[in-house]
Amino acid sequence: MPSNYSEDLSRIAAEAIEALTLRHQAREQALAVSREVIRFSANAIRAVHRGDFDDARQLIERAGQRLQETRHIRDQNPEIYYAGFLSDARKEYTEANVTLAVVSRSDIPDPDAIDVDPPAYLNGMAEVIGELRRYILDSLRRDSFEHCEEFMDVMDVMDEIYGILVTIDFPEGVTGGLRRSTDAMRGVLERTRGDLTISLQQRRLEQRLEDMESGS
């Protein structure tokens, strides 16, 4: 056995340990960031449903700042950056951004504007459909029928989001499971349209009865 084998193997092991140490550190940082981003994004969405848009923007900004800290992970350890937990964080961050934009009637930010990769962005958009359903139903429970036109506008946005997502035809490994998310949102969309239609019809009927009683 050549005499330099031991030195070569020791060097190889040391280099491997160094590389794995850096990868482990990146993974630990990514996990911590993802947990915070998901929490900030979830709280931002709750603020949107409360109508507290300023609070939602602040929370989204904090989430965005944390995501910026993972740029070096994207460059040095892309296998960690595109792993499930960080992708989920970017998806939730997208969901918060787009939900706030639709409900506050602002421009929807594109992926470059919030520095999110297309698969995470598209999956986040799919989740927005569920949040918009919640927004409509919560408003209907409060008898906010004076905003009927706004509800129809939100319904149109839900239709447009679904219409775009359903045209994305790539393998699930490329889109991060977008097809499953889109298929699930189809049922959400149909139920929301039915709930909204029934509620508006009921409100019109109640209004007619009120008009008849006031006129008698």
C-alpha positions in Angstrom: 0.0 0.0 0.0 1.5 3.4 -1.0 2.6 5.4 2.0 0.6 8.5 1.0 -2.8 6.7 1.2 -3.2 7.6 4.9 -2.5 11.3 4.2 -4.8 11.3 1.2 -7.7 9.6 3.1 -7.3 12.0 6.0 -7.4 15.0 3.6 -10.5 13.6 1.9 -12.2 13.0 5.2 -11.3 16.5 6.5 -12.7 18.1 3.3 -15.9 16.0 3.4 -16.4 16.9 7.1 -15.9 20.6 6.3 -18.4 20.5 3.4 -20.9 18.6 5.5 -20.5 21.0 8.4 -21.2 24.0 6.1 -24.2 22.2 4.7 -25.5 21.3 8.1 -25.2 24.9 9.2 -27.1 26.0 6.2 -29.8 23.5 6.8 -30.2 24.6 10.4 -30.4 28.3 9.3 -32.9 27.4 6.6 -35.1 25.6 9.2 -35.1 28.5 11.5 -35.9 31.0 8.7 -38.6 28.8 7.3 -40.4 28.6 10.7 -40.3 32.4 11.1 -41.4 33.1 7.6 -44.3 30.8 7.9 -45.3 32.3 11.2 -45.0 35.9 9.9 -47.0 35.0 6.7 -49.8 33.2 8.6 -50.1 36.2 11.0 -50.1 38.5 8.0 -53.0 36.6 6.5 -54.9 36.8 9.8 -54.3 40.5 9.8 -55.7 40.8 6.2 -58.9 39.0 7.3 -59.2 41.5 10.2 -58.9 44.3 7.8 -55.6 45.4 9.4 -53.6 45.9 6.1 -50.8 48.0 7.7 -50.1 45.2 10.2 -50.2 42.7 7.4 -47.7 44.7 5.3 -45.3 45.0 8.3 -45.4 41.2 8.9 -44.9 40.5 5.2 -41.9 42.8 5.2 -40.4 41.0 8.2 -40.9 37.7 6.4 -39.3 39.0 3.3 -36.3 40.2 5.3 -35.8 36.8 6.7 -36.0 35.2 3.3 -33.3 37.5 2.0 -31.0 35.9 4.5 -31.2 32.6 2.6 -29.7 34.0 -0.6 -26.3 32.5 0.2 -27.9 29.1 0.7 -29.4 29.4 -2.8 -26.0 30.0 -4.2 -23.9 27.6 -2.1 -26.4 24.9 -1.2 -29.3 24.9 -3.7 -30.3 21.4 -2.6 -31.3 22.9 0.8 -32.7 26.1 -0.6 -35.1 24.1 -2.8 -35.9 21.5 -0.1 -39.5 21.2 1.1 -39.3 23.4 4.2 -37.9 26.5 2.5 -40.1 26.0 -0.5 -43.1 25.9 1.9 -41.9 29.2 3.5 -41.7 30.9 0.1 -45.1 29.5 -0.8 -46.7 30.9 2.4 -44.9 34.2 1.8 -46.4 34.3 -1.7 -49.9 33.5 -0.3 -49.7 36.3 2.2 -48.5 38.8 -0.5 -51.2 37.9 -3.0 -54.0 37.6 -0.5 -53.2 41.1 0.8 -53.0 42.5 -2.7 -56.4 41.1 -3.7 -58.3 42.0 -0.5 -56.8 45.5 -0.3 -57.3 45.9 -4.1 -53.6 46.5 -4.8 -51.5 45.3 -7.6 -50.5 41.6 -7.4 -46.7 41.3 -7.1 -45.0 39.1 -9.6 -42.4 36.5 -8.5 -39.4 38.7 -9.3 -40.8 41.5 -7.1 -40.9 39.3 -4.0 -37.9 37.2 -5.1 -39.7 33.8 -5.1 -39.1 31.0 -7.6 -42.0 30.1 -9.9 -43.0 26.7 -8.3 -43.3 28.2 -4.9 -45.1 31.3 -6.3 -47.6 29.2 -8.2 -48.4 26.9 -5.3 -48.8 30.0 -3.1 -51.3 31.4 -5.6 -53.3 28.2 -5.5 -53.6 28.6 -1.7 -54.9 32.1 -2.2 -58.1 30.7 -3.6 -58.8 29.1 -0.2 -58.1 32.4 1.6 -60.4 34.3 -0.7 -63.1 31.8 0.0 -62.6 32.4 3.7 -62.7 36.2 3.1 -66.1 36.0 1.3 -67.7 33.6 3.8 -66.6 35.7 6.8 -68.0 38.8 5.1 -71.3 37.0 4.4 -71.5 35.8 8.0 -71.3 39.5 9.1 -74.2 40.2 6.7 -71.9 42.5 4.7 -74.2 42.4 1.6 -73.5 46.0 0.8 -70.2 44.7 -0.7 -71.8 42.3 -3.1 -70.1 43.8 -6.1 -66.7 43.4 -4.3 -67.5 39.8 -3.6 -68.1 39.2 -7.3 -64.8 40.9 -8.1 -63.0 38.6 -5.7 -64.8 35.7 -7.2 -63.5 36.8 -10.7 -60.0 36.9 -9.3 -60.4 33.4 -7.9 -61.6 32.2 -11.4 -58.6 33.9 -13.1 -56.1 32.4 -10.7 -57.5 28.9 -11.3 -57.7 29.5 -15.0 -54.0 30.3 -15.1 -52.9 27.5 -12.8 -54.8 24.9 -14.7 -52.8 25.7 -17.9 -49.5 24.9 -16.2 -48.8 21.4 -17.5 -45.5 20.1 -16.3 -44.5 17.1 -14.2 -45.1 17.4 -10.5 -41.4 17.2 -9.7 -40.9 20.4 -11.8 -43.9 22.4 -10.3 -43.6 21.2 -6.7 -47.0 19.4 -6.7 -48.9 22.2 -8.4 -51.4 19.9 -10.1 -52.6 18.5 -6.8 -53.0 22.0 -5.3 -54.9 23.1 -8.4 -57.2 20.1 -8.4 -58.0 20.7 -4.8 -58.8 24.4 -5.4 -61.4 23.5 -8.1 -63.7 22.2 -5.5 -63.1 25.2 -3.3 -63.9 27.5 -6.2 -67.2 25.7 -7.0 -68.3 25.6 -3.4 -67.6 29.3 -3.0 -69.6 30.2 -6.1 -72.5 28.1 -4.9 -72.4 29.6 -1.4 -72.2 33.2 -2.7 -75.0 32.7 -5.2 -77.3 31.2 -2.6 -76.5 34.0 -0.1 -77.1 36.7 -2.6 -80.4 35.1 -3.7 -81.5 34.8 -0.1 -80.6 38.5 0.5 -82.6 39.7 -2.5 -85.6 37.7 -1.3 -85.3 39.2 2.1 -85.0 42.6 0.6 -88.2 42.1 -1.5 -90.1 41.0 1.6 -88.9 44.0 3.5 -90.0 46.3 0.7 -93.4 44.6 0.5 -93.9 45.0 4.3 -92.8 48.6 4.3 -95.2 49.3 1.4 -98.2 47.7 3.0 
